[in-house]
Amino acid sequence: MRRRSALKLLLMGAILAAGCSQSSGLAPITGRVTLDDKPVPNMIVNFTPLGETAGNGALGHTDAEGRYALLDARGEAGAYVGEYKVSFYPGASRTAQADPALDVVAVPSRGGLPPIYLDPNQTPLRATVPQGGGTIDLLLTRSGTGAAAKTTPQSK
């Protein structure tokens, strides 16, 4: 009887451990956005999945130095491994408006970016999220040509 209880306890522990060890499948991604080698602050970075890439995409927000960290559509850190097209949207103004409703109805500025990067259907920028995550620096050009995503996989 004691042996059977110990076996049940061991089996339940193994089941619980297996359930808790499942990962979300997201790879942690951080990076920096620059336009002609200058940081791009206060922009929303939008990763839209392409092809067989899982999920609904990921978003990040650049700080004053252009640095961002991706969150998936559910708010979890990271993005699924795969190919993405990358577009941008100006972040909300950090300055207080005289009328808060203006934040909602005002047309946002382009944040200094060429319009091609703001249109998710036209953006030429593509990025690959590597297995295990890493850094994806987004190197933009004012002309819109020659933009690149420099991916550095996380070292193990």
MOLINPE-V563302 format. One record per backbone hydrogen bond with DSSP energy under -1.0 kcal/mol. NH is the residue of the N-H (numbers start at 1). CO is the residue of the C=O. Records with the same first field share a line. If there is no record, write none. Layout:
NH = CO ; CO
This chain:
5 = 1
6 = 2
7 = 3
8 = 4
9 = 5
10 = 6
11 = 7
12 = 8
13 = 9
14 = 10
15 = 11
16 = 12
17 = 13
18 = 14
19 = 15
20 = 16
21 = 17
27 = 79
30 = 134
31 = 68
33 = 66
34 = 138
35 = 38
36 = 140
38 = 35
40 = 33
44 = 89
45 = 60
46 = 87
47 = 58
48 = 85
50 = 83
53 = 50
58 = 47
59 = 71
60 = 45
62 = 43
63 = 67
66 = 63
68 = 31
70 = 29
71 = 59
72 = 76
73 = 57
75 = 72
78 = 70
79 = 27
82 = 129
84 = 127
85 = 48
86 = 125
87 = 46
88 = 117
89 = 44
91 = 42
102 = 99
103 = 100
105 = 101
106 = 102
113 = 110
117 = 114
118 = 115
122 = 119
123 = 119
127 = 84
129 = 82
133 = 130
134 = 28
135 = 152
136 = 30
137 = 150
138 = 32
139 = 148
140 = 34
148 = 139
150 = 137
152 = 135
154 = 133
